[in-house]
Amino acid sequence: MKFNFLLLLSTALTAVAQLSNETMIIQSSGSDLFWALDNIKVVLKPREQAANWTIIRYSGGNYILPLPYDIPKKSVQYNGPGKQLTVEKNLNTKWLFEPESELPELICSSKQTNMCATEDEECKVIALYNGAVPRQRWIFHKVH
């Protein structure tokens, strides 16, 4: 029994580690739309217009950076409840991924863990309370 638990834990950690520092696209689990950029605003577009992202893991959360990134790095920012996510030149916002697997995940602010990235009716990615609407699950796809 102990061996099975260790094997499961090892598999989960490997899946999480594979998400780090790779080129990804982020898809809404409820549609065929992907995270993209409209200037500095995070929006949803068809796959051919999807932005590439990388996830930088740190203790207490993860940074979501658009690719290619420059110095100072731009990262996805939480701007408050009901506000659209933006990409700006700072590393103020860390994100928590739940359940941290290959299943559709919640992407929530580490500062306000009940505020999660949400697909709205206007194809924007906004922050809303966890569970407020069903469009809060995301799928990370590796870009080859």
Secondary structure, DSSP 8 states (H G I E B T S, - for coil): -HHHHHHHHHHHHHHHHHHBTS-EEEEETTSSEEEEEETTEEEEEEGGG---EEEEEETTEEEEEESS--SS--EEE--STT-B-EEESS----EEEES-SSS-BEEEESSSTTEEEEE-TTSBEEEEETTSSS---EEEEE--
